[in-house]
Amino acid sequence: MQPCGTEPLTGFYRDGCCSFGPAQARHLVCAVLTAEFLDHQRSVGNDLITPMPEYGFPGLQPGDRWCVVAERWAQAYEAGAAPPVVLASTNARALEVIDLALLRPYAVDVPEDLSSLE
């Protein structure tokens, strides 16, 4: 798995990777945040915009790459607000929550012409 993001530093362990943490910490999906996703998350009680320096959280903005909780990505998908996903940086354990067929259309790290990968 490739790192997801370092500016800001993401991941449950703040190591830039969407590693599997404790059972309740499933920050597994590497998302490229959009205003729509951030607004949706705030509306359901998950404010990712407001900085919380006491927790080392800088606050996020559109364009940031961030490891989001798999269930939160699925929630946004159901609401029509799912952000793009960097599959190469998404933990395979996210597939325990989200079917790969749902993630693929949101992939931003796969070229349209797969022959370029040969």
C-alpha positions as CSV (number, residue, x, y, z in Angstrom):
1,M,0.0,0.0,0.0
2,Q,1.3,3.4,-0.9
3,P,1.1,6.4,1.5
4,C,-2.0,8.4,1.3
5,G,-0.9,11.9,2.4
6,T,1.6,13.8,4.4
7,E,0.4,17.4,3.9
8,P,-1.6,17.2,6.1
9,L,-0.3,14.0,7.8
10,T,-3.1,11.4,7.7
11,G,-3.8,8.0,9.0
12,F,-5.0,6.7,12.3
13,Y,-1.3,6.5,13.4
14,R,-0.5,9.9,11.6
15,D,2.1,8.1,9.5
16,G,0.6,9.0,6.1
17,C,-0.9,5.5,5.6
18,C,-4.4,4.1,5.8
19,S,-3.3,1.4,8.2
20,F,-5.7,-0.7,10.1
21,G,-5.9,0.4,13.7
22,P,-8.0,-0.7,16.7
23,A,-11.4,-2.2,15.9
24,Q,-13.1,1.2,16.1
25,A,-10.4,2.9,14.0
26,R,-11.1,1.9,10.4
27,H,-9.4,4.9,8.6
28,L,-8.9,2.7,5.6
29,V,-10.0,4.7,2.5
30,C,-7.6,7.2,1.0
31,A,-9.9,9.9,-0.3
32,V,-9.3,13.1,-2.2
33,L,-11.6,15.4,-0.2
34,T,-14.3,17.5,-1.9
35,A,-16.3,20.4,-0.5
36,E,-19.4,18.2,-1.0
37,F,-18.0,15.4,1.1
38,L,-16.7,17.8,3.8
39,D,-20.1,19.5,4.0
40,H,-21.9,16.2,4.1
41,Q,-19.7,14.9,6.9
42,R,-20.2,18.1,8.9
43,S,-24.0,17.7,8.4
44,V,-23.9,14.2,10.0
45,G,-21.8,15.2,12.9
46,N,-18.3,14.5,11.6
47,D,-16.7,17.9,11.3
48,L,-13.5,17.5,9.4
49,I,-13.1,21.2,8.6
50,T,-12.6,22.8,12.0
51,P,-9.1,22.6,13.3
52,M,-8.6,20.9,16.7
53,P,-5.0,21.7,17.7
54,E,-5.4,19.9,21.0
55,Y,-5.7,16.7,19.0
56,G,-3.1,17.6,16.4
57,F,-5.9,17.9,13.8
58,P,-5.3,20.8,11.3
59,G,-8.7,20.9,9.8
60,L,-9.2,19.7,6.2
61,Q,-10.0,21.4,2.9
62,P,-11.0,20.3,-0.6
63,G,-8.1,18.6,-2.4
64,D,-6.5,17.2,0.8
65,R,-5.8,13.5,0.7
66,W,-7.1,11.9,3.9
67,C,-7.7,8.4,5.3
68,V,-11.4,8.3,6.0
69,V,-13.3,5.7,8.0
70,A,-14.7,3.1,5.6
71,E,-18.1,3.4,7.1
72,R,-18.1,7.2,6.6
73,W,-17.1,6.9,2.9
74,A,-20.0,4.4,2.5
75,Q,-22.4,6.8,4.3
76,A,-21.3,9.6,1.9
77,Y,-21.8,7.2,-1.1
78,E,-25.3,6.5,0.0
79,A,-26.0,10.2,0.2
80,G,-24.5,10.9,-3.2
81,A,-21.5,12.8,-1.7
82,A,-18.6,10.2,-2.0
83,P,-15.2,11.7,-2.7
84,P,-12.7,10.3,-5.2
85,V,-10.5,7.4,-3.9
86,V,-6.8,6.6,-4.3
87,L,-7.0,2.9,-4.6
88,A,-3.2,2.3,-4.4
89,S,-3.3,4.0,-0.9
90,T,-6.6,2.4,0.3
91,N,-6.2,-0.4,2.7
92,A,-7.5,-3.8,1.4
93,R,-9.5,-4.2,4.6
94,A,-11.8,-1.4,3.4
95,L,-13.3,-4.2,1.2
96,E,-14.8,-5.7,4.3
97,V,-17.1,-2.7,4.4
98,I,-17.2,-1.4,0.8
99,D,-17.5,-3.5,-2.3
100,L,-14.7,-2.9,-4.8
101,A,-17.3,-2.4,-7.5
102,L,-18.5,0.7,-5.6
103,L,-15.0,2.2,-5.2
104,R,-13.7,1.7,-8.7
105,P,-15.8,4.4,-10.4
106,Y,-14.4,6.9,-7.8
107,A,-10.7,5.8,-8.4
108,V,-8.4,8.7,-9.4
109,D,-5.2,6.6,-9.5
110,V,-6.2,4.4,-12.4
111,P,-5.7,5.7,-15.9
112,E,-8.7,5.6,-18.3
113,D,-6.5,3.6,-20.8
114,L,-5.2,0.6,-18.9
115,S,-2.9,-0.3,-21.8
116,S,-0.6,2.5,-20.5
117,L,0.2,0.2,-17.6
118,E,1.7,-2.5,-19.7
